[in-house]
């Protein structure tokens, strides 16, 4: 995990529902592995965004969506 991934990881994990921590961790790890292999695509991103958003604490959702728009204006 590079520094940018670590920063995103920590930001996201601090906002994930406690009951969804392990699921979110596994999804993030899969995404990071795909990035490292060069196989992570825009289509994959569009597929995982709703999965991540479903795991976020409701009061943190707007904050996370705003941060994601910085990286992907279509999020």
C-alpha positions in Angstrom: 0.0 0.0 0.0 1.5 3.3 -1.1 1.2 6.6 0.9 -1.9 7.8 -1.0 -3.6 4.4 -0.6 -2.8 4.4 3.1 -4.3 7.9 3.5 -7.5 6.9 1.7 -7.6 3.6 3.7 -7.4 5.4 7.0 -9.9 8.1 5.9 -12.5 5.5 4.7 -12.0 3.1 7.6 -12.6 5.9 10.1 -16.0 6.4 8.6 -17.1 2.8 8.1 -19.8 1.2 10.3 -18.1 -0.9 13.0 -20.0 -4.0 11.9 -18.7 -3.5 8.3 -15.0 -3.0 9.1 -13.7 -6.4 7.9 -15.9 -6.3 4.8 -14.6 -2.8 3.9 -11.0 -3.8 4.6 -11.3 -6.8 2.3 -12.8 -4.6 -0.5 -10.1 -2.0 -0.1 -7.4 -4.6 -0.2 -8.9 -6.1 -3.4 -9.0 -2.6 -5.0 -5.4 -1.9 -4.0 -4.2 -5.2 -5.4 -6.0 -4.5 -8.7 -4.3 -1.1 -8.8 -0.9 -2.6 -8.2 -1.6 -5.2 -11.0 -2.8 -2.5 -13.4 -6.2 -4.1 -13.7 -8.3 -1.6 -11.7 -10.6 0.1 -14.1 -13.2 2.9 -14.2 -15.9 0.2 -14.5 -14.6 -1.5 -11.3 -14.5 1.9 -9.5 -18.2 2.5 -10.5 -19.0 -1.0 -9.1 -17.3 -0.6 -5.7 -18.4 3.0 -4.9 -21.9 1.9 -4.0 -20.5 -1.0 -1.9 -18.3 1.4 0.0 -21.1 3.9 0.5 -23.4 1.2 1.9 -20.8 0.5 4.6 -20.4 4.1 5.8 -21.8 5.6 8.9 -24.9 7.6 7.9 -23.6 10.8 9.5 -20.3 10.5 7.5 -21.8 9.8 4.1 -21.8 13.4 2.8 -18.2 13.9 3.9 -17.1 10.7 2.1 -19.0 11.5 -1.1 -17.4 15.0 -1.2 -14.0 13.5 -0.8 -14.6 10.8 -3.5 -15.7 13.6 -5.9 -12.2 15.1 -5.7 -10.8 11.8 -7.1 -13.7 11.0 -9.4 -16.1 13.7 -10.5 -18.6 11.1 -11.6 -18.8 9.5 -8.1 
